[in-house]
């Protein structure tokens, strides 16, 4: 984006008590007119992104932001301008939304968002808005299939909305049998299950999506599943993150952030390096390695969608 002056914009993914998200349609005469967007606007001199968000939401929707947390930062170059979108999740507000500039507004469910036409820079926001802030990894070093089923039941019962079936100690046939069971179990209960397996095999299943190992990720030149299903990837450096973004992966896991007893020789990234890497891609990224659900706020502060893990999600 060299030579392009960057416009810094704050935007809000505003949720109501029903879990619906507020979107607004841009007026016809403005940049990207008639497309839907997440409300917000550019920062004024001396403002922080959070201050600009509160002011813009007040001016555009007559709402007072009470509680907001970072969601994702996106850099995008249009032919006519470059933008930096500082996106926040707004979970508490006061007032009833009104289109103060005459713009149409709508409350929609997260899964309805892909059906609306958004500016290109907003597309990663649609993905981030549909994802939870915790990504549970289902695995066990013993390879005990019965135990893995018990852990699956536990994860779903505690409303883990996004689960990866890794189970790397299982043989291929054992894994496939467990996967078929887990896919149906999660579908019936509204959980998103991603299979960590050969993409060619996952294509033929009814799983919600696929999680790519770093090795599988780097062997691909294009997205292995249709857009209607999720594709995630494990990454350990900027090159892998960039490749994931290039082929259209929906979300990534970046590890290890901190040291872990299971990988004592792995050099941890640390939160500062983690944040620097995440800020260079436009996809939601979960922090993995030495973190637990208790670290969600720290992870978000450093640019993450949330945290991923195994032991932190166990009963």
C-alpha positions in Angstrom: 0.0 0.0 0.0 3.0 2.3 -0.4 2.1 5.7 -1.8 -1.5 5.4 -0.5 -2.6 7.6 2.3 -4.4 5.4 4.9 -7.8 6.4 6.2 -8.2 5.2 9.8 -11.8 4.1 10.5 -13.5 2.7 13.6 -16.4 0.3 13.1 -18.6 -1.6 15.5 -20.2 -5.1 15.4 -23.1 -4.2 17.7 -25.0 -7.1 19.2 -28.4 -7.1 21.0 -29.6 -9.4 23.7 -30.8 -11.9 21.1 -27.4 -12.2 19.5 -28.4 -10.3 16.4 -26.0 -7.8 14.8 -26.8 -4.3 13.6 -25.9 -3.4 10.0 -26.6 -0.3 8.0 -26.8 0.4 4.3 -24.5 3.2 3.0 -26.2 6.1 1.2 -26.1 5.9 -2.6 -23.9 9.0 -3.1 -21.0 8.0 -0.7 -18.0 5.8 -1.3 -19.2 2.2 -1.7 -22.7 3.5 -1.8 -25.8 1.2 -1.4 -23.6 -1.6 0.2 -24.2 -2.8 3.7 -21.7 -2.0 6.5 -20.9 -2.2 10.1 -21.5 1.3 11.5 -18.7 3.6 12.2 -16.5 6.3 10.7 -13.1 7.9 10.5 -11.0 9.0 13.5 -10.8 12.7 14.2 -7.5 14.4 15.3 -6.5 13.2 18.7 -9.1 10.5 19.0 -8.4 6.9 19.9 -10.3 4.2 17.9 -12.5 3.5 20.9 -13.4 7.2 21.3 -14.2 7.5 17.6 -16.3 4.4 17.7 -18.4 5.8 20.6 -18.8 9.2 18.8 -19.7 7.7 15.5 -22.2 5.3 16.9 -23.8 8.2 18.8 -24.0 10.4 15.7 -25.1 7.6 13.3 -27.4 5.6 15.4 -28.3 7.6 18.6 -26.8 4.9 20.8 -24.4 5.2 23.7 -21.7 2.5 23.7 -21.3 1.0 27.2 -19.0 -2.0 26.6 -16.8 -2.7 23.6 -13.8 -4.9 23.0 -11.4 -5.2 20.1 -12.5 -7.7 17.4 -10.2 -7.3 14.3 -8.0 -4.8 12.4 -8.1 -4.8 8.6 -6.0 -3.0 6.0 -7.5 -2.8 2.5 -6.5 -0.9 -0.6 -9.4 0.2 -2.9 -8.4 1.7 -6.3 -9.3 5.1 -4.9 -8.2 4.9 -1.3 -6.6 2.8 1.5 -8.4 2.1 4.7 -7.4 0.8 8.2 -10.5 -0.6 9.8 -10.3 -0.8 13.6 -13.2 -3.1 14.4 -14.8 -3.4 17.9 -17.4 -5.8 19.3 -20.1 -3.8 21.1 -22.0 -6.0 23.6 -23.6 -3.3 25.7 -25.2 -0.1 24.7 -28.1 2.3 25.7 -30.8 3.5 23.5 -32.9 2.3 20.5 -31.0 2.5 17.1 -32.2 5.0 14.6 -30.6 5.8 11.2 -29.8 9.4 12.1 -28.6 10.1 8.5 -31.5 8.5 6.8 -29.6 5.2 6.3 -31.6 1.9 6.5 -30.6 -0.3 9.4 -31.4 -3.9 10.2 -30.8 -6.5 12.9 -29.7 -9.8 11.5 -28.4 -13.1 12.8 -24.7 -13.7 12.4 -25.3 -16.5 9.9 -27.4 -14.2 7.7 -24.4 -11.8 7.2 -22.9 -13.6 4.2 -26.1 -13.0 2.3 -25.6 -9.2 2.3 -23.4 -7.2 0.0 -20.6 -5.6 2.0 -17.6 -3.5 0.8 -14.6 -5.8 0.2 -12.8 -4.5 3.3 -15.7 -5.6 5.4 -15.6 -9.3 4.4 -13.2 -10.4 7.1 -15.4 -8.6 9.6 -18.3 -10.8 8.6 -16.1 -13.9 9.3 -14.9 -12.5 12.7 -18.5 -11.6 13.7 -19.7 -15.2 13.1 -16.9 -16.8 15.2 -16.8 -17.2 19.0 -13.7 -16.2 21.0 -12.8 -19.7 22.1 -11.7 -22.6 19.8 -11.6 -26.0 21.6 -9.2 -28.7 20.2 -10.4 -32.2 20.9 -7.4 -34.5 21.4 -5.9 -37.0 23.8 -2.4 -38.5 24.0 -3.7 -41.9 24.8 -5.8 -42.2 21.7 -8.8 -43.5 23.7 -11.8 -43.1 21.5 -14.3 -43.5 24.4 -12.5 -40.7 26.3 -12.6 -38.5 23.2 -16.4 -38.9 22.9 -16.8 -38.0 26.6 -14.7 -34.9 26.0 -16.8 -34.0 23.0 -19.9 -34.2 25.1 -18.3 -32.0 27.7 -17.3 -29.3 25.2 -20.7 -29.2 23.6 -22.4 -29.1 27.0 -20.4 -26.1 28.0 -21.4 -24.4 24.8 -18.0 -24.5 23.0 -19.3 -23.2 19.7 -16.2 -24.0 17.7 -14.4 -27.4 18.0 -11.6 -29.0 16.1 -11.4 -32.8 16.1 -7.7 -33.4 16.0 -7.3 -36.8 17.7 -4.0 -37.4 16.1 -3.3 -40.7 18.0 -6.2 -42.5 16.3 -5.7 -44.6 13.2 -7.3 -43.5 10.0 -10.4 -45.7 10.3 -10.8 -44.9 14.0 -10.6 -41.2 13.2 -13.2 -41.5 10.4 -15.6 -43.4 12.6 -15.3 -40.8 15.4 -15.6 -38.0 12.9 -18.9 -39.3 11.5 -20.3 -39.5 15.0 -19.0 -36.1 16.0 -20.3 -34.4 12.9 -23.9 -35.5 13.6 -23.6 -34.9 17.4 -22.4 -31.3 16.8 -24.9 -30.5 14.1 -27.8 -31.6 16.2 -26.6 -29.3 19.0 -25.6 -26.2 17.0 -21.8 -26.5 17.5 -19.3 -25.9 14.6 -17.0 -29.0 14.2 -13.9 -28.7 12.0 -12.1 -32.0 11.0 -8.3 -32.1 11.0 -7.9 -34.7 8.3 -7.1 -35.2 4.6 -8.9 -32.4 2.7 -9.9 -34.8 0.0 -11.7 -37.0 2.5 -13.3 -34.0 4.4 -14.8 -32.8 1.1 -17.0 -35.9 1.0 -18.3 -35.5 4.5 -21.0 -33.2 5.9 -18.7 -31.6 8.4 -19.0 -27.9 9.0 -15.4 -27.4 7.9 -11.8 -28.4 7.8 -8.7 -27.5 9.9 -5.4 -27.7 8.0 -2.1 -28.5 9.6 0.7 -26.2 8.6 2.1 -28.8 6.3 -1.2 -29.3 4.5 -1.7 -25.6 4.3 1.6 -25.0 2.6 0.9 -27.8 0.1 -2.2 -26.1 -1.2 -2.5 -23.4 -3.9 -6.2 -22.7 -3.4 -9.0 -23.0 -0.8 -9.9 -26.8 -0.5 -13.6 -26.3 0.4 -16.5 -24.2 -0.9 -17.2 -20.9 0.7 -20.3 -22.3 2.6 -18.0 -24.3 4.8 -15.2 -23.2 7.2 -11.5 -23.6 6.5 -9.0 -23.0 9.4 -5.2 -23.5 9.4 -2.4 -23.9 11.9 0.4 -21.3 11.5 3.7 -20.6 13.2 5.1 -17.7 11.3 4.2 -14.8 9.0 4.8 -16.8 5.8 2.2 -19.4 6.8 -0.2 -16.7 7.9 0.2 -14.9 4.6 -0.3 -18.1 2.6 -3.4 -18.9 4.6 -4.8 -15.4 3.7 -3.8 -15.8 0.1 -5.7 -19.0 -0.5 -8.8 -17.8 1.3 -8.6 -19.5 4.7 -11.3 -18.2 7.1 -9.4 -18.3 10.3 -6.0 -19.3 11.6 -4.4 -20.5 14.8 -1.0 -19.0 15.6 1.3 -20.9 18.0 3.1 -21.1 20.3 2.4 -17.8 22.1 3.7 -18.9 25.4 5.8 -21.9 26.6 4.1 -25.2 27.2 5.1 -28.3 29.1 4.2 -30.5 26.1 6.5 -28.6 23.8 9.4 -27.5 26.1 11.9 -26.9 23.2 9.5 -24.7 21.1 10.5 -21.1 21.2 7.4 -19.1 22.2 6.4 -16.0 20.1 5.4 -13.9 23.1 2.4 -11.5 23.0 4.3 -8.7 21.4 5.5 -10.7 18.4 2.1 -12.4 18.2 0.4 -9.0 17.9 2.9 -7.8 15.2 2.2 -10.9 13.1 -1.6 -10.8 13.4 -1.6 -7.1 12.4 -0.1 -8.0 9.0 -3.0 -10.3 7.9 -6.7 -9.7 7.4 -8.1 -12.9 8.9 -9.2 -13.8 12.4 -6.4 -15.4 14.4 -6.7 -17.5 17.6 -3.8 -17.6 20.1 -2.6 -21.1 21.0 0.1 -22.4 23.3 0.2 -21.8 27.1 -3.2 -20.0 27.1 -6.6 -20.9 28.4 -10.1 -19.4 28.3 -9.1 -17.1 31.2 -6.7 -15.4 28.7 -9.4 -14.3 26.2 -9.2 -10.6 27.1 -5.4 -10.6 26.9 -5.5 -12.3 23.5 -8.0 -9.8 22.2 -5.9 -6.9 23.4 -3.1 -8.3 21.3 -5.2 -8.6 18.2 -6.5 -12.1 18.5 -10.0 -13.3 17.8 -9.6 -15.3 21.0 -7.8 -18.4 22.3 -7.5 -22.0 21.3 -6.4 -25.0 23.3 -6.9 -28.5 24.6 -6.2 -28.7 28.4 -7.8 -25.4 29.2 -11.2 -26.7 27.9 -11.1 -30.0 29.8 -13.5 -30.8 32.7 
